[in-house]
Amino acid sequence: MSINSDIETRSGVDWDAESADFDDEPDHGLRDPAVREAWAARVAAWLPRGPSDVLDLGCGTGSLSLLASEQRHRVTGVDLSPRMVDLARAKLAGRDAVFLVGDAAAPPVGEQRFDVVLVRHVLWTLPDPERVLRLWCGLLRPGGRLVLIEGVWGTVSPVGISADRLTGLLAPLVRDVRVERLSDDALLWGREVDDERYAVVAVV
């Protein structure tokens, strides 16, 4: 299966095609200063204080990678969409960041280990989240952390992964799990939302 067809199979979306206007969404492009500041504050709270190695899986156009880089972290981004990766490379040109085309469920990073695995709105699309979480934990150095931003969207046919399910999957894999509700912070999304949106910070 090609990367492009794999993109469509996983989520029903052709992310190469979506890349052109992906950043138009307030929480994707972070072009609004207030939205950007809100995400920057959250990222600063989730990541280590000192410079660290961050693996941004499903990095899209690199908006969260850019925030991490601005906070002096070294970033490796991975995305299935070559066009998204091209945009991320352009967005972080000249920074300490590397972007690779690849599968978040099997990142092409070899034996490299990281201090943080950062993932936003990707885990719910993967067919075996328990296996993927084990793999992601294995990419972390001792004391490293997963930062997983997820949710459940829609009311008629909801999609996503609930915080309860995700913390249950993580319980046997990590030594500390914290859930942070994000639905109440309209600045993160550029509007009020009423679905379940949250971040999980899990330390191995």
Order of alpha helices (4+ residues) and beta strands (2+ residues): alpha-alpha-alpha-alpha-beta-alpha-beta-alpha-beta-beta-alpha-beta-beta-alpha-beta-alpha-beta
